[in-house]
Amino acid sequence: MALSSAELFKKARKIEIAARRLVDEQLAGQYHSVFKGRGLIFSDVRPYYAGDDIRAIDWNITARMNFPHVKQFVEERDRTVNLMIDMSASGYFGSRGLSKRELAAELAAVVAFSAIKNNDRVGLYIVTDKVERFVPPKKGRRHVLRVIGEILAFEPASRGTDLAEALDLLGKIARRRSVVFLVSDFLSEGWEQAMRIARRRHEVVPVVVGDPLERALPAVGLLALEDLETGEVIEIDTSGRAGKEFAERARHRAQLREQALRRLNVDVVEIQTDEPYVDALIAFFKARAKRMAHG
């Protein structure tokens, strides 16, 4: 059901407050350390102090001032972070309070506020079996609030998923190198090659969103299950063999996904509707920092 303007504003504001608190209190510096800027640019000169690197001495200023001066540099950020959010119908599912779609919106907000805190741009791709909405990258709080509002209010025209189509379009639109957080339940197939091509230009971070009932069903007897993307309804006996087969298929699907992502050699964030997503983000930042230190 579509949210009213007042409900949308209230929800976006609530997400903003929570996201900014997480960024300030728990994620400060971690985003900056693992997503470096494009290099160093000259900032200023200052007097030389004992212990300064003599290679930084500005000899022209030193000659004019009759006292050693050194050049100062700052990191040139100006990065672009693209949020690619899978809004296919399977995202409406959630058995523990939050739907996968709502969880995706909250995580996207945390990433977006981390980005603008570091003076980076944030863009948005809302995807189903095509890119249904594109918001060009910009900086600033007002822009991030627009991005969050777009995610919360969006009503997709299609129920299906085609991540390969979205990644292909990314390659045509985003000419500059960017960090791409691809947020999806990855229940569809056929995206591996498209992600491999996208990684030649961009840093792709898959964010796998899941729900515990997608892994296993409680033994409650007969249960009707609907595929939210196709509309197909099946009835299974969760207390019998069908329940075990469901869990086995889920394990197999997760194994295939993990193998594909391992082949792509990407850092993955895995979040669940019944677990705090900030823990997964912190684990991701730490693992990425460790890999960079040994890379």
N, C-alpha and C positions, 0 to 999 in steps of 0.2 A: 504494500500500500504506500502511495506517495506521501511524503511528509509535507506538512504545511510550512510556509515560510518561517513562522515563529518556532515550530518544532525543529526545523532544519538549523536555524540560527542557534538555538539552545544546545542542540547536539554537537554542532561544530565547535561552539565555544567550550563545551565540556571537554571535548577531545583536545582542543588547543591547550587548555589549562593542564591537563594530564600529560600531554606530550612535552610541553615546555618544561614542566617540573622534572620529567625523566631526563630530558636533555641536559638541564642545568645541574641536576644532582647526581646522576649515575653515568651519563654518557659523555660528560664534558671532556673534551680532548681526544676521546677514542676515535670518533669519526675523523677528526682532523689528522690524527696520526696514521690512519690506514688509507686515507684518500688524499694523497699529497697534491699540492698545487703544481702548476706547470714549470716552476723554476723560481729563481731569485731575481728580484729587480732592485735597482739602486734606490735607496730611500733618503739618505742624508749623510753628512760627515760629522764627526765629533772628535774631541781631543783624544790622543792616544793615551792609554793607561797600561801600566806594567802588566804583562800577561797577554795583551792583545796579539793577534796574529800579524806579524810584520808584513805579510803578503797583502794585507788589507790597507796598508798605508796609501793615502792619496798624496803623491809627491808634489803635485801642482799646488794644492792647498797648503801643504807643509812648507813649501818654499815661500809662499806669500805670507803665511802667518808666523814664520820662524819658530814653529813648534809642530811636532808630529801630529797629524790628524789621520784618522782611519775612515774608510767608507763603511756605511751601514746598509744592509740589504734586508728586505722583507720577502716573505714567500708570496709569489704571484698566484692567487687562487683562481678565480674566474673559471671554476669548473662548472660543468653541467651535470645535474643528476636527473635522469628521466625515470619517472615512476610508471611502470607498465602494469596496469591492474586488470586481471581477468575478471570480467563481470558477467560471465555466462551463468546460466540458471543454477548450476550446481553450487554457486556461491551463496545462495539463499539458505542452504542447509546449515543447521547448527543445533546440537542436542544439549549444550551446556550454557544456555543464556545468550551468548554471542553467536551470530551467524558467521560463517567464514568471510562473508562480504564485510561485515562490521569489523571483524578482527583485522582484515586487510586495510581498512580505512584508518584504524588506529595506528597500525605499524607504519603505514605510509606517512601519517602525520609526524611521527617521531623522526623518520628519515628526513622529511622535508624541513622540519625545524632545525635539525642538526645541520642540514645543508646551508640554510640561510644564516645560521649563526656563524658559519665559516665563510660567508659572503659568496656562496655558490648559487647558481641558478637552478630552478626546479621546473621540470616539464612533466606533462601528464599524457599518457596514452590509455584510454579505456577501451578494452578489447573484448570481443566475443569470438565469432568466426571471421571477424574483420575488425579494423580499428573504427570504433563508432564515435569516439570523441578525442580530439587532440588539442591540448593547451600548450602553446609555445613556452619554452623556458624563460622565466624571469626571476628577479630577486624580490625579497621583501615579505613582510608579514601578511599584508593584504593579499598578495598573490597566493601565498600558501593557504590562507583561509578560503580563497576561491577554489583551489585544488581540492581541499577537503570537502567543501560544499558540493563540488561536481561529483565526487565519489559517492557521497551520501545520498544525493538527490537523483542520481542517474537511473533511468529506466531503460534497459537495453531493448533494442528492436529484435535481436536474435537471442535464442536460448542456447545455441551451440558454442563450440570452442574450436579455434584454429590458431594456436600460438605461432605456428610457422608463418602464417599470413601477416601477423602483427610484427614479427621480427624482420620479415622481408621489407615491410613498409618503413620500419625504423631505419634500415640501411639506406633508403631513398630520401628520407626526410632529415635525419640527424647526420649531417656531414661531418661535424666536429666530434672528436672523441668525447665520450661521456660515460658516466657510471649509470648502468641500467638495472634498477631493482624490478625484476619480473616476478610479480606476486600472483600466484595461481595455485590451485590444488593439483595441477599436473596430472589430472585424470585422463586427459586426452593423449593421443600419440602423434608421432610424426614431426616433432619439434627439434629433434636432436641435430639434424644437419643445418637447419636454419640458425640454431643457436651457435653452432660451430662457425658459421659464416659471420654472424654478428660479432663474435668475439675477436675477429681480426681487427676491428676498429674500436669496439667498445669493451668496457669492463662489465660483464653481465653477472649479476648476483641473483640467482634463483631463490625465491622465497616460497617454500612449500607450505601451504596452509591446509591443515587437516582437522578432522573431528574424530573422537574415539569410536563413534558408532560406524565409521567407515572402515575401521580395522576389525571389529568384531561386534556381533549382535548379542544382546542378553537373551538367555534362554527363557523366553516368555510364551512359547507356543507359536500358534499361527500369527504371522505378521505380514501386512501388505506393504510392499516397498514400491515407491515411484521413482523412476529416473527423471530428474527434474529437467534434463536437457531434451530427452526424447518423448517424455510423457508416458512411457511404457510402465505398466503396473504389473508386478508379479507378487504372488503370495507364497511364502515359504514357512516351513516349520522350524523355527529357530532352536527348538529343543532337540531336534534330530540331526540327521546327517547333513541336511541343507544348511544348517547354521555353521557346521564345521567347514563345509565347502566354501561358504561365503568368506570366512576368515582366511582360508587357504588361498583363495583368489586374491584377496586383499594383500596378503603377504607377498604373493608372486608379483602383483602389480607394483608394489613398493620396491621390491627387489630389482625389477627391470628399470624403474625410474632411477634408483640409486646407482645402478651400473652405468646408465647413460650419463648421469651427471659426473660420475667418477672418470669416465672416458674423456669428458670435456675439461676435466681438471679445473673446476670452478669451486669457489667458496660458497657453501649453501647455508641458508637460514631455514630452519624447520620450526614452525610454530603450530600450536594446537589450540582449539577453542577452550580447552579445559586447563591450560597452563599459562603462566605469565610470559608474555612474549618478550619482555625486556631481558629475561634470562637468556633467551635464545640469541638476542641481538648482542648482548655482552659477550657471550661465548663466540659468536661470529667474529666480533672485533678482535678478541684475544687470539683466536686461531689465525686470522689474517695477519695480524701484527707479527706473530711467531713465524709464519711462513715468509713474510717479507724480510724478517731479520736473518733468515737462513737462505734467502734467495739471492 
